Amino acid sequence: MRRLTPYLLALPSWMWLSIFLVVPLAAMASVSLQTGNAIDGFAMTFSFSNYADALSTYSPQLFRSLGYGALATVAMLLIGYPVAYWIAFKGGRRKSVYLFLLLLPFFVSFVLRTISWGFLLSDDGILLGTLKSWGLLPAGFHVLATTFAVVAGLTYNWLPFMILPIYVSLERVDPRTVEAAQDLYASRAAAFRRVVLPLSLPGVFAGVLMTFVPATADPVNAQVLGGTGNTMIGNIIQTEYLTNLDYPTASALSFTLMAMLLVGIFVYAKALGTENVLEAAAR
């Protein structure tokens, strides 16, 4: 019975994953190989051409999404790491307050926060309209419907998911190790590069995974902040599912995106060195 105890304890999670992950994925894989329409119905024909057709038709949106997701992830890392570092090492007794302020925007709906950015960045909005009235910006200057607007929206909405894992890793770093490095005549930069950064790699690894995947597949920011030239693959999948009712194409696009993200994650893990990350996490 003792041998079965770990499996019995894990059984609820296995059932949850089976019902809400494995079964939907299997159903979507089946639909991606079907042909037909919403009126006459769909039939399994093992049409692998759905993948080739979807990729050839929507490859610009697919690669644009990967590019936007990568840009937003890099921006979040550059912004989030210093914030996490400051809270972990300089926050003192107010760390909880700073973390609460960081999470405070999440008490508002994701869509409402994005729409608020739309109002803020509109041509005659509170920010740009004021600067234009003061003569600090030309009348034709605009931010919405640009790559910058979409990437900025993605960065803002997913930034806490980058900061929190990095903060957790930095919080576990013993300050005495940094002091020991400085006692051994290491400069602050060298101590950070040789001690703090390697120990924080598990947080960086987790933060990148938690932000790159949703940022790449996000349909909201491109729809609210972008224009027709900034459509991302999430918008295409949403339109194919809900508007065109072309379920095979939408499913094929979803699996193609998933496969590309998995390949990117494996390459990233290999480049970062998963063994080093696991060793740092164990410490």
C-alpha positions in Angstrom: 0.0 0.0 0.0 2.9 2.4 0.8 4.2 1.9 -2.8 0.8 3.0 -4.2 0.4 6.0 -1.9 2.4 8.4 -4.2 0.4 7.4 -7.2 -2.9 7.7 -5.4 -1.9 11.2 -4.2 -1.0 12.1 -7.8 -4.2 10.6 -9.2 -6.3 13.8 -8.9 -3.8 15.8 -10.8 -3.4 13.2 -13.5 -7.2 13.1 -13.9 -7.4 16.9 -14.1 -4.6 17.0 -16.8 -6.3 14.1 -18.7 -9.7 15.7 -18.8 -8.8 19.3 -19.4 -5.5 19.0 -21.3 -5.0 15.6 -23.0 -8.6 15.1 -24.1 -9.0 18.6 -25.6 -5.6 18.3 -27.4 -6.6 15.0 -28.8 -9.9 16.4 -30.0 -8.2 19.4 -31.6 -5.7 17.1 -33.3 -8.6 15.1 -34.7 -10.4 18.2 -36.0 -7.2 19.6 -37.6 -7.2 16.6 -40.0 -10.8 16.9 -41.0 -12.5 18.5 -44.0 -15.9 20.0 -44.5 -17.9 23.0 -43.3 -20.1 24.1 -40.4 -23.3 23.5 -42.4 -22.7 20.1 -43.8 -20.4 18.9 -41.0 -16.9 17.8 -40.8 -15.5 14.4 -41.7 -12.2 12.7 -40.8 -10.1 12.5 -44.0 -6.6 12.7 -42.5 -6.1 15.9 -44.5 -2.5 16.8 -43.5 -2.7 19.5 -46.2 -4.6 21.6 -43.7 -1.3 22.3 -42.0 0.5 23.3 -45.3 -2.5 25.5 -46.3 -2.7 27.2 -43.0 1.1 27.8 -42.8 1.3 29.1 -46.4 -1.7 31.4 -45.9 -1.0 32.8 -42.5 2.8 32.6 -42.2 3.2 36.4 -42.0 1.0 36.6 -38.9 2.6 33.5 -37.4 6.2 34.8 -37.7 5.0 38.3 -36.7 3.6 36.8 -33.5 6.9 35.1 -32.7 8.8 38.3 -33.3 6.4 40.4 -31.1 6.5 37.8 -28.4 10.3 37.7 -28.5 10.6 41.5 -28.4 8.2 41.8 -25.5 10.0 39.0 -23.6 13.3 40.8 -24.0 11.8 44.1 -22.9 10.2 42.4 -19.9 13.6 40.8 -18.9 15.4 44.1 -19.2 12.8 45.9 -17.2 11.8 43.2 -14.8 15.3 41.9 -13.6 16.4 45.3 -12.1 12.9 45.6 -10.4 13.2 42.1 -9.0 16.8 42.7 -7.9 15.9 46.0 -6.2 12.9 44.4 -4.3 15.0 41.4 -3.3 18.1 43.2 -2.0 16.9 46.7 -1.3 13.2 46.3 -0.4 13.9 45.6 3.3 10.7 45.3 5.4 8.6 46.8 2.6 9.1 43.9 0.2 5.5 42.7 0.7 4.2 46.2 -0.1 6.2 46.5 -3.3 5.0 43.0 -4.4 1.4 44.0 -3.6 1.8 47.2 -5.7 3.3 45.1 -8.5 0.2 42.8 -8.5 -2.3 45.5 -7.9 -3.2 46.1 -11.6 -4.2 42.4 -11.8 -7.2 43.2 -9.7 -8.5 44.8 -12.9 -9.5 42.7 -16.0 -6.8 42.0 -18.6 -9.1 43.4 -21.3 -9.9 46.5 -19.4 -6.2 47.2 -18.7 -5.5 46.9 -22.4 -8.4 49.2 -23.4 -7.1 51.7 -20.9 -3.8 51.7 -22.7 -5.7 52.3 -25.9 -7.3 55.4 -24.3 -4.0 56.6 -23.0 -2.2 56.2 -26.3 -5.0 57.5 -28.6 -4.1 60.4 -30.9 -6.2 62.9 -28.9 -5.9 61.1 -25.6 -4.9 62.3 -22.2 -1.1 61.9 -23.0 -0.6 62.5 -26.7 -3.4 65.0 -26.9 -1.9 67.1 -24.1 1.6 67.0 -25.6 0.3 68.0 -29.0 -1.6 70.9 -27.5 1.6 72.1 -25.9 3.4 71.8 -29.2 5.8 69.1 -28.0 4.6 66.6 -30.6 3.5 67.1 -34.3 -0.2 66.9 -35.0 0.2 63.8 -37.1 2.1 61.8 -34.5 0.5 58.6 -33.4 1.4 55.5 -31.4 -1.7 53.2 -31.8 -1.7 50.8 -34.8 2.1 50.4 -34.6 4.4 47.6 -33.6 5.6 49.7 -30.6 2.0 49.9 -29.2 1.5 46.1 -29.4 4.8 45.2 -27.9 4.4 47.8 -25.2 1.0 46.4 -24.3 2.3 42.9 -24.2 5.2 44.0 -22.0 2.9 45.9 -19.6 0.3 43.1 -19.3 2.8 40.2 -18.7 5.6 42.0 -16.9 4.7 40.7 -13.4 5.0 37.1 -14.6 8.7 37.9 -15.4 9.4 39.8 -12.2 8.0 37.3 -9.7 10.0 34.2 -10.7 13.2 36.2 -10.8 12.4 37.8 -7.5 11.9 34.3 -5.9 15.3 33.2 -7.2 17.0 36.3 -6.0 15.3 36.1 -2.6 17.0 32.7 -2.1 20.5 34.2 -2.8 22.4 34.4 0.5 23.8 37.9 0.8 26.9 36.4 2.5 27.9 34.8 -0.8 28.1 38.2 -2.4 30.0 39.6 0.5 32.4 36.6 0.3 33.0 37.3 -3.4 33.8 40.9 -2.6 36.1 39.9 0.2 37.9 37.9 -2.4 38.5 41.1 -4.3 35.7 40.7 -6.8 34.1 44.0 -7.9 30.4 44.5 -7.6 30.0 43.8 -11.3 32.1 40.6 -11.1 30.2 39.4 -8.0 26.9 40.0 -9.8 28.1 38.2 -12.9 29.7 35.3 -11.2 27.4 34.8 -8.2 24.0 36.5 -8.4 23.3 36.0 -12.0 24.0 32.2 -12.2 21.9 31.7 -9.0 19.0 33.6 -10.5 18.9 31.7 -13.8 16.1 29.4 -12.6 13.9 32.5 -12.2 15.0 33.9 -15.6 14.2 30.5 -17.2 10.8 30.4 -15.6 10.0 34.0 -16.3 10.8 33.7 -20.0 8.6 30.6 -20.3 5.8 32.3 -18.5 5.8 35.4 -20.7 7.0 34.3 -24.1 4.3 31.7 -24.7 1.2 33.8 -23.7 2.7 37.0 -25.3 3.1 35.2 -28.6 -0.4 33.8 -28.6 -2.2 36.8 -27.1 -5.0 38.2 -29.4 -6.1 41.1 -27.2 -3.3 43.6 -27.5 -3.0 43.3 -31.3 -6.8 43.8 -31.6 -7.0 46.8 -29.3 -3.6 48.5 -29.8 -2.6 47.3 -33.2 -4.0 47.9 -36.7 -4.6 45.7 -39.7 -0.9 45.5 -40.2 -0.2 44.2 -36.7 -2.5 41.2 -36.7 -1.1 38.3 -34.7 -1.8 34.6 -35.0 -4.1 34.6 -32.0 -6.4 37.0 -33.9 -6.4 34.7 -36.9 -7.2 31.6 -34.8 -10.0 33.4 -33.0 -11.5 34.6 -36.3 -11.3 31.1 -37.9 -12.9 29.5 -34.8 -15.6 32.0 -34.0 -16.4 33.9 -37.2 -15.5 31.7 -40.2 -16.3 28.5 -38.3 -13.3 26.9 -40.1 -12.4 24.5 -37.3 -9.8 22.4 -39.2 -7.7 25.5 -40.2 -7.9 27.0 -36.7 -6.9 23.7 -35.1 -4.0 23.3 -37.6 -2.8 26.8 -36.8 -3.0 26.1 -33.1 -0.9 23.0 -33.3 1.6 24.7 -35.6 2.0 27.5 -33.1 2.3 25.0 -30.3 5.0 23.1 -32.2 7.0 26.2 -33.0 6.8 27.4 -29.4 8.0 24.0 -28.1 10.9 24.0 -30.5 11.8 27.5 -29.4 11.6 26.5 -25.8 13.9 23.5 -26.3 16.4 25.6 -28.2 16.3 28.3 -25.4 16.7 25.6 -22.7 19.7 24.1 -24.5 21.3 27.5 -25.0 20.8 28.5 -21.4 21.9 25.1 -20.1 19.2 23.3 -18.3 21.7 21.3 -16.3 23.1 24.6 -14.9 19.6 25.9 -14.2 18.7 22.7 -12.3 21.9 22.8 -10.3 21.3 26.4 -9.4 17.7 25.7 -8.4 18.9 22.8 -6.2 21.2 25.0 -4.4 
